[in-house]
């Protein structure tokens, strides 16, 4: 059962995470909920890494093991951002979770030749989404651009994790 949760859980968690981020941007989800989400995410990431370490030693999964290890640090950065009211740390955490999986998706595209197009598209979607969010964050473009960014990131990352779950 633990293996099934590890393999299938992210299929629900990834799109849910980006829906919650979108809700937070729209002030529909409060800071306390996002802080708790960071704590839960840190526990899930640690659990996934610990229980799947040896299974993630080669191939595309080796890239995802690296994503999870670095992502744990990015998540901790977000937790510190909440504890210290440090907006830059929160931005690093959010942008990190946009771009880090994009790198994992690109790595997977190189490793899985049969799914190269799918994973490349997912990586590009997530990267374009991060660009949209950064344009909002740094250049002050309209909220619709940030929301488009969240949608692109969610779409790309969800497409990647769904494909991975179907292949497992």
Backbone as a ProteinNet text record, in pm:
[ID]
protein_1_A
[PRIMARY]
XXXXXXXXXXXXXXXXXXXXXXXXXXXXXXXXXXXXXXXXXXXXXXXXXXXXXXXXXXXXXXXXXXXXXXXXXXXXXXXXXXXXXXXXXXXXXXXXXXXXXXXXXXXXXXXXXXXXXXXXXXXXXXXXXXXXXXXXXXXXXXXXXXXXXXXXXXXXXXXXXXXXXXXX
[TERTIARY]
81.7	0	86.1	194.7	283.8	338.3	372.2	422.6	316.1	192.5	83.3	64.3	70.3	56.5	171.5	293.8	411.4	401.6	344.7	335	216.4	104.6	-18	-54.4	-5.2	-38.2	-8.4	108.6	140.4	44.5	-24.2	-119.8	-229.3	-267.1	-366.1	-300.3	-185.4	-122.3	-68.2	-12.9	47.6	-56.6	-165.6	-262.8	-329.4	-351	-411	-321.4	-192.1	-99.1	-109.7	-117.6	-124.2	-260.8	-365.2	-496.1	-492.7	-427.5	-416.3	-331.3	-222	-138.5	-221.3	-299.3	-385.8	-486	-544.7	-637.6	-572.1	-447.7	-375.3	-351.5	-316	-293.2	-420.8	-534.4	-663.5	-721.1	-642.6	-684.1	-802.9	-814.7	-918.4	-866.2	-734.8	-667.5	-573.3	-580.2	-500.5	-356.8	-275.6	-134.5	-115.2	-201.5	-187.4	-203.2	-296.7	-317.5	-196.4	-138.8	-21.1	98.3	112.1	218.8	203.4	82.7	57.6	84.7	47.5	74.7	224.9	305.2	450.7	499.7	445.9	486.1	449	327.6	282.3	367.7	396.4	477.9	616.9	675.4	807.5	803.6	698.2	684.8	667.1	581.9	561.2	689.6	760.1	883.7	983.8	1002	1095.3	1053	923.5	874.3	897.6	870.9	893.5	1041.1	1127.6	1270.8	1320.4	1281.7	1329.2	1278	1149.2	1093.1	1127	1163.5	1191.7	1336.2	1425.5	1564	1628.1	1624.5	1692.4	1623.2	1491.6	1418.3	1444.8	1494.8	1518.5	1668.3	1739.8	1885.1	1931.5	1848.5	1893.4	1785.6	1826.3	1732.8	1666	1545.1	1469.1	1443	1424.7	1396	1512.9	1634	1749.7	1738.1	1690.3	1668.5	1562.1	1457.4	1349.8	1392	1482.5	1535.7	1609.3	1687.4	1756.5	1656.6	1549.4	1444.8	1386.6	1360.1	1300.5	1397	1523.6	1621.5	1635.5	1654.4	1666.2	1532.8	1423.5	1290.6	1262.3	1317.4	1302.2	1363.4	1481.4	1545	1464.2	1408.6	1325.2	1200.7	1144.7	1027.3	1064.1	1178.9	1225.1	1246.9	1294.5	1309.5	1174.4	1069.8	934.9	887.8	917.4	878.8	947.4	1076	1149.2	1088.5	1050.1	986.8	861.7	782.4	662.8	699.7	793.3	831.1	895.6	969.9	1042.6	974.6	857.2	787.5	880.7	950	1048.6	992.4	938.7	880.2	978	1106.9	1198.8	1211	1211.1	1219.4	1094.9	980	855.4	858	909.9	919.9	1017.2	1129	1225.9	1160.3	1083.6	1015.9	916.9	836.9	736.1	800.4	891.9	957.8	1041.2	1100.7	1176.2	1089.5	967.4	877.2	812.2	835.6	796.9	908.7	1031.3	1144.2	1210.6	1216.8	1282.6	1213.2	1081.2	1017.2	1032.4	1040.6	1064.5	1197.1	1298.1	1427.1	1413.2	1335.5	1311.4	1237	1141.9	1068.3	1159.8	1247.5	1342.8	1439.2	1484.6	1573.6	1500.9	1375.6	1296.6	1279.6	1262.2	1250.7	1376	1491.1	1616.2	1627.9	1574.8	1586.7	1483.6	1363.6	1254.7	1227.4	1296.7	1285.2	1142.1	1070	932.8	838.3	872.5	785.9	854	956.2	1035.5	948.6	858.5	774.6	685.6	623.6	535.3	609	724.6	798.1	862.3	904.5	957.6	847.3	728.9	615.5	579.4	582.3	551.6	655.9	783	890.1	874.1	843.1	823.5	703.9	595.7	477.2	509.9	579.9	615.9	711.5	807	902.6	833.7	744.8	668.9	581.8	524.9	445.4	529.1	649	739.5	773.3	794.1	821.6	706.6	584.9	466.8	462.2	484.4	479.6	590.7	710.5	820.6	791.6	725.5	686.5	591.2	499.8	407.3	484.6	570.2	642.2	741	814.5	923.5	888.3	796.9	766.9	628.7	552.4	422.5	316.4	328	222.4	95.2	-15.6	-144.9	-156.7	-251.9	-278	-311.5	-372.8	-408.3	-283.5	-170.5	-45.3	2.8	-4.6	33.8	-57.1	-186.7	-281.1	-255.8	-221.5	-184.2	-59.7	33	154.4	123.3	37.8	0.9	-65	-150.8	-219	-118.2	-22.3	78	166.5	206.9	288	207.4	85.8	1.2	-22.9	-47.7	-71	53	167.5	290.4	327	323.5	361.8	260.8	132.7	30.8	45.3	69.4	88.4	205.4	313.3	429.3	400.9	336.4	313.2	207.8	109.5	9.8	77.6	162	233.2	318.7	388.5	473.3	389.7	274.1	188.5	135.2	99.5	48.1	159.1	283.6	394.3	435.4	406.4	453	368.7
-119.4	0	126	123.1	239.9	269	163.2	182.2	247.1	202.6	258.8	407.5	441.9	583.4	664.5	609.8	680.5	700.1	600.5	609	691	683.5	747.6	876.1	893.8	1012.2	1144	1157	1283.9	1320.6	1222	1251.9	1344.5	1329.1	1418.5	1540.5	1519.4	1627.8	1739.9	1707.4	1810.4	1911.6	1866.8	1968.3	2039.2	1966.2	2027.7	2139.4	2115.1	2217.1	2345	2332.5	2452.8	2520.1	2443.6	2505.8	2586.4	2532.7	2604.2	2729.5	2720.4	2838.4	2945.4	2903.8	2998.3	3060.5	2977.9	3029	3128.3	3102.8	3196.1	3328.3	3320.8	3442.9	3526.9	3458.9	3528.2	3562.1	3541.4	3564.5	3478.5	3361.5	3265.8	3164.9	3155.8	3066	3152.1	3137.5	3220.8	3174.1	3263	3233.7	3114.6	3101.6	2988.9	2855.7	2849.1	2726.5	2695.6	2798.4	2777.6	2735	2791.2	2750.4	2602.8	2563.4	2422.5	2334.2	2380.2	2304	2283	2384.2	2368.8	2262.4	2264	2163.4	2023.8	2007.8	1877.8	1835.3	1929.2	1898	1851.7	1915.7	1874.6	1730.5	1696	1559.5	1460.7	1493.6	1404.8	1386	1494.7	1485.1	1396.1	1420.5	1338.1	1191.1	1165.7	1028.1	964.3	1039.3	986.4	955.6	1044.9	1024.8	905.2	897.9	789.5	653.6	644.7	515.2	477.7	574	542.9	560.1	585.4	617.6	516	389.5	288.4	267.8	281.9	265.7	381.3	491.3	610.6	629.9	520.3	528.9	544.5	505.5	507.8	564.6	595.2	639.5	771.3	785.7	909.4	933	824.6	842	902.3	882.8	945.9	1097.6	1147.3	1291.1	1339.1	1259.5	1298.4	1286.4	1195.2	1188.5	1318.6	1367.7	1495.9	1609.4	1607.7	1710.3	1708.7	1590.4	1581.4	1630	1594.3	1636.8	1788.9	1846.8	1992.8	2058	1995.6	2048	2051.8	1956.8	1959.7	2088.2	2123.8	2248.8	2370.3	2367.2	2478.2	2491.7	2378.7	2381.1	2437.4	2397.6	2453.7	2604.2	2650.9	2794.9	2864.3	2803.3	2858.8	2861.3	2755.5	2750.3	2862.8	2882	2991.9	3125.5	3136.8	3260.2	3293.8	3193	3216.6	3252.3	3180.5	3204.7	3340.9	3387.2	3513.5	3627.8	3603	3702.5	3756.5	3666.2	3702.7	3672.4	3775	3759.1	3700.2	3741.7	3682.1	3529.9	3480.5	3335.2	3266	3328.2	3271.1	3268.3	3374.9	3379.1	3273.5	3256	3153	3015.5	2990.8	2862.1	2839.3	2938.9	2924.4	2908.9	2996.2	2987.4	2859.4	2821.5	2696.2	2577.2	2575	2463.6	2475.8	2585.2	2595.9	2541.1	2582.7	2551.6	2417.2	2377	2251.1	2132.5	2119.8	2011.1	2026.5	2149.1	2167.7	2103.4	2118.6	2054	1902	1852	1708	1656.3	1732.9	1694	1692.6	1791.6	1795.7	1677.7	1645.4	1530.2	1401.5	1390	1272.1	1262.8	1374.6	1374.6	1315.6	1343.6	1287.9	1138.4	1095.4	955.6	863.6	913.4	831	873	812.2	850.7	837.6	735.8	713.7	826	897.4	1004.2	1140	1150.2	1273.5	1396.4	1386.4	1499.8	1542.4	1444	1475	1546.6	1493.8	1552.4	1685.9	1699.5	1828.9	1934.1	1899.7	1991.6	2027.5	1928	1953.1	2045.9	2023.8	2110	2252.8	2266.6	2400.3	2470.8	2398.1	2456.9	2510.7	2430.3	2472.9	2591.6	2590.1	2699.9	2828.9	2817.9	2936.2	2989.9	2899.3	2941.8	3018	2968.8	3039.5	3177.2	3184.9	3314.6	3411.9	3361.3	3447.1	3498.7	3407.8	3449.2	3549.9	3525.1	3618.9	3754.7	3754.8	3882.3	3958.4	3886.4	3949.7	3999.8	3914.5	3944.9	4060.5	4059.6	4155.2	4275.8	4257.7	4366.9	4427.4	4367.4	4424.4	4409.6	4307.6	4285.8	4242.8	4238.1	4210.2	4073	4063.9	3938.5	3824.5	3856	3749.5	3676.4	3746.2	3682.6	3585.7	3625.3	3535	3412.3	3433.3	3321	3228.2	3286.3	3205.5	3123.5	3186.2	3115.2	2996	3014.4	2902.9	2790.8	2827.5	2727.3	2650.2	2720.5	2654.1	2560.4	2605.8	2521.4	2397.8	2420.2	2307.8	2210.1	2261.9	2176.5	2093.3	2157.5	2085.8	1981.4	2019.7	1925.5	1812.2	1842.3	1737.8	1640.6	1692.3	1604.7	1509.5	1560.2	1475.6	1368.2	1405.2	1306.8	1205	1246.6	1150.3	1049.6	1096.2	1004.3	907.4	957.4	872	766.1	806.1	710.7	603	642.7	546.2	447.9	494.8	408.6	313.8	345.9	261.1	138.5
0	0	0	76.9	80.4	-59.6	-132.1	-268.4	-356.4	-343.8	-424.4	-392.8	-266.6	-227.3	-285.4	-276.9	-328.5	-479.5	-550.1	-695.3	-742.2	-672	-719.4	-644.7	-524.8	-446.1	-514.7	-576.6	-643.2	-756.2	-814.9	-922.2	-869.9	-744.8	-684.8	-620	-558.5	-482.1	-569.8	-685.6	-770.9	-819.1	-884.1	-928	-809.5	-700.3	-582.2	-527.9	-526.8	-477.9	-559.8	-692.2	-776.3	-768.1	-740.7	-716.1	-585.9	-484.4	-355.9	-372.7	-447.4	-473.1	-543.8	-642.6	-713	-616.6	-530.4	-429.8	-335.6	-299.5	-211.8	-283.7	-410.9	-488.6	-496.6	-502.1	-510.8	-373	-269.4	-130.2	-89	-148.6	-110.3	-8.4	1.4	94.7	177.7	309.4	398.6	415.8	470.7	494.6	587.9	690.6	782.6	709.8	617.3	540.4	452.7	394.2	309.8	395	513.2	604	641	677.4	710.6	588.3	471.2	348.6	330.5	361.7	353.4	451.5	572.7	671.8	624.2	574	523.8	405	316.7	199	241.4	340.3	387.3	439.5	512.3	563.7	448.7	351.9	237.6	157.2	133.1	55.4	128.4	256.5	333.9	328.4	342.5	335.6	200.2	92.8	-41.7	-63.7	-20.1	-41.7	40	165.6	251.4	202.3	170.1	130.3	-13.2	-95.5	-234.8	-275.9	-179.3	-210.9	-304.6	-268.9	-351	-485.2	-489.6	-615.4	-711.5	-658.3	-739.8	-767.8	-784.5	-799.4	-943.6	-1039.7	-1178.8	-1270.2	-1392.2	-1494.7	-1460.4	-1511.9	-1489.8	-1341.9	-1266.4	-1123.5	-1046.6	-1095.1	-1028.6	-1035.5	-1147.6	-1159	-1061.8	-1045.2	-953.5	-808.2	-779.7	-643.3	-612.6	-708.8	-690.1	-674.2	-753.4	-741.6	-600.5	-548	-414.3	-305.6	-318	-217.3	-217.8	-335.9	-345.6	-308.3	-350.7	-319.2	-170	-96.8	49.2	104.7	54.7	97.2	56.2	-63	-110.4	-22.8	15.9	103.4	240.7	291.5	419.4	408.7	294.2	271.4	284	227.5	240.4	385.2	459.2	600.6	676.9	653	717.5	675.2	548.7	500.8	579.6	611.1	693	835.8	893.7	1033.7	1053.9	953	963.9	888.9	834.2	750.5	641.8	575.3	473.7	335.4	270	136.9	35.2	35.7	-62.3	-47.4	74.6	96	42.1	59.1	6.3	-146.4	-206.5	-352.9	-403.9	-335.2	-373.8	-368.1	-264.1	-250.8	-365.5	-394.5	-499.1	-637.5	-670.6	-801.6	-809.8	-699.1	-696.2	-731.3	-678.6	-707.4	-845	-913.3	-1054.6	-1142.9	-1113.2	-1201.2	-1172.7	-1047.4	-1014.3	-1082.1	-1074.2	-1148.8	-1300.2	-1349.3	-1493	-1532	-1448	-1474	-1469.6	-1373.6	-1366.3	-1487.7	-1536.3	-1656.4	-1778.8	-1789.4	-1901.1	-1893.2	-1774.7	-1755.5	-1795.5	-1756.8	-1792.2	-1943.2	-2010.1	-2156.2	-2220.3	-2163.5	-2217.2	-2188.4	-2074.7	-2033.1	-2098.5	-2122.5	-2177.4	-2321.4	-2411.5	-2552.9	-2604.9	-2559.9	-2608.4	-2565.6	-2458.8	-2408	-2414.4	-2496.7	-2503.9	-2531	-2627.9	-2664.8	-2548.1	-2482.2	-2369.6	-2256.6	-2217.9	-2106.4	-2142.8	-2266.5	-2310.2	-2305.2	-2352.9	-2346.8	-2203.8	-2114.3	-1973.6	-1911.1	-1945.3	-1893.4	-1944.7	-2073.1	-2130.2	-2067.8	-2046.4	-1984.7	-1845.9	-1767.8	-1632.3	-1634.9	-1727.7	-1738.7	-1783.4	-1882	-1925.5	-1811.9	-1735.2	-1619.8	-1519.2	-1493.6	-1401.4	-1457.1	-1588.5	-1650.6	-1633.6	-1649.3	-1628.8	-1485.7	-1389.9	-1249.8	-1219.6	-1271.5	-1249	-1312	-1428.1	-1489.7	-1398.7	-1335	-1240.5	-1117.9	-1066.1	-942.4	-960.3	-1069.5	-1087	-1173.5	-1267.9	-1360.9	-1338.3	-1250.1	-1217.2	-1325	-1409.3	-1507.9	-1434.6	-1503.9	-1441.3	-1377.4	-1284.4	-1214.6	-1309.7	-1422.6	-1516.2	-1566.4	-1571.4	-1614.8	-1506.9	-1380.8	-1272.2	-1270.8	-1289.3	-1289.9	-1408.8	-1522.5	-1638.5	-1605.8	-1537	-1495.5	-1407.9	-1308.4	-1220.8	-1301.2	-1395.5	-1478.3	-1563.7	-1623.2	-1706.4	-1624.1	-1506.5	-1419.4	-1378.2	-1333.4	-1292.4	-1405.6	-1524.5	-1641	-1673.8	-1681.5	-1715.2	-1611.8	-1485.5	-1381.2	-1368.1	-1384.5	-1377.2	-1494.4	-1613.7	-1729.5	-1706	-1649.5	-1622.4	-1519.3	-1410.4	-1303.6	-1344.2	-1422.3	-1471.1	-1563.4	-1654.9	-1743.6	-1662.4	-1563.2	-1480.1	-1407.2	-1355.5	-1284	-1377.7	-1498.6	-1596.7	-1635.2	-1643	-1681	-1569.5	-1443.9	-1333.8	-1313.5
[MASK]
++++++++++++++++++++++++++++++++++++++++++++++++++++++++++++++++++++++++++++++++++++++++++++++++++++++++++++++++++++++++++++++++++++++++++++++++++++++++++++++++++++++++

